[in-house]
Amino acid sequence: MVAISLPPGDTEGVQGLCLEPHDLAIAKYAASREKDLIFTRELASRGIVSEERLLGLLDHTAVMKKYASGCAARSAETFKR
């Protein structure tokens, strides 16, 4: 999670909690809907996520073990050169 401070105003200093982009990409790979795969391609093309970091996190994401091979394959497709 990444804490995001909201601009001053009506927020009274509230912070929002957001998924780190690589964690979000892994969740999108697991969902594997067409719109999620488009989203992950955009994350990669804009340099927001890196293949090395994604694969490293995937290796340590216990909840993803049953989806790991599919996620790795989708990651490879995302970063295909």
N, C-alpha and C positions, 0 to 999 in steps of 0.2 A: 504494500500500500504506500501511496505517496500522499502526503498532506499538502493541500493547496489552500493558501490563504486567500480569502475572497477580498475584493476591493472594499475600502471603507464605504460606509453608507448605512443602509438598513440591515447589514449583516451582523453588526455588533461584534466584529472580530471572529466570527465563526470560521472554522476551517472545514474544507471538504476532503473526504478520503477517496482516492481514486486508485484503481489498479495500475501498477507499473506496466508500461506498454508491452513488455515481453510476456508478462503474466496474462494480459488481456489477449495477446495473440495466441497463446497456448489454449486458452478457453475457447477462442474462436475456431481453432483447428479441431478441437474436440467436438464442437457443435457441427462443424463441417457443412453448414448451409451455404448455398451459393453466395449470398450476401456477405457471409463471414469470410469466405475465401477472397472475395473482392476486397474487403476491408484489410485483410492481412497483406495482400499484394500491395495495397497503397501504403501501409505501414513500412513495408520493406523498400518500396521505390522512393519514398521520401526520406529514407535513412533513419527512421524512428526506431526500428528494431534491427538487430544484426543476427545473421544465421548462427554464428558461433555462440552467442549468448542464449538464443532460443534453444539450441540443442543441449547446451550445458544445463539450462533450467529444466528441460524436459527429462534429463537423466535423473534429476533430483526431485521430481514432482510425483510423489507416491500415489496420489489420487489418479494419476494419469496412466498408470502401468498398463491397464487393459486397452488404452487408446494410444499407447506410445508409438507403435509402428505406423499407425495411420497419421499421427501428428508429425512424425519425422518425415514421412513421405510428402505430406502437404507442405511442410517447411521447405523441403528440397525443391518442390515444384515452385514455391513462391520465389525462391532465390535462383532459379534456373537462369543461366546466362546464355 
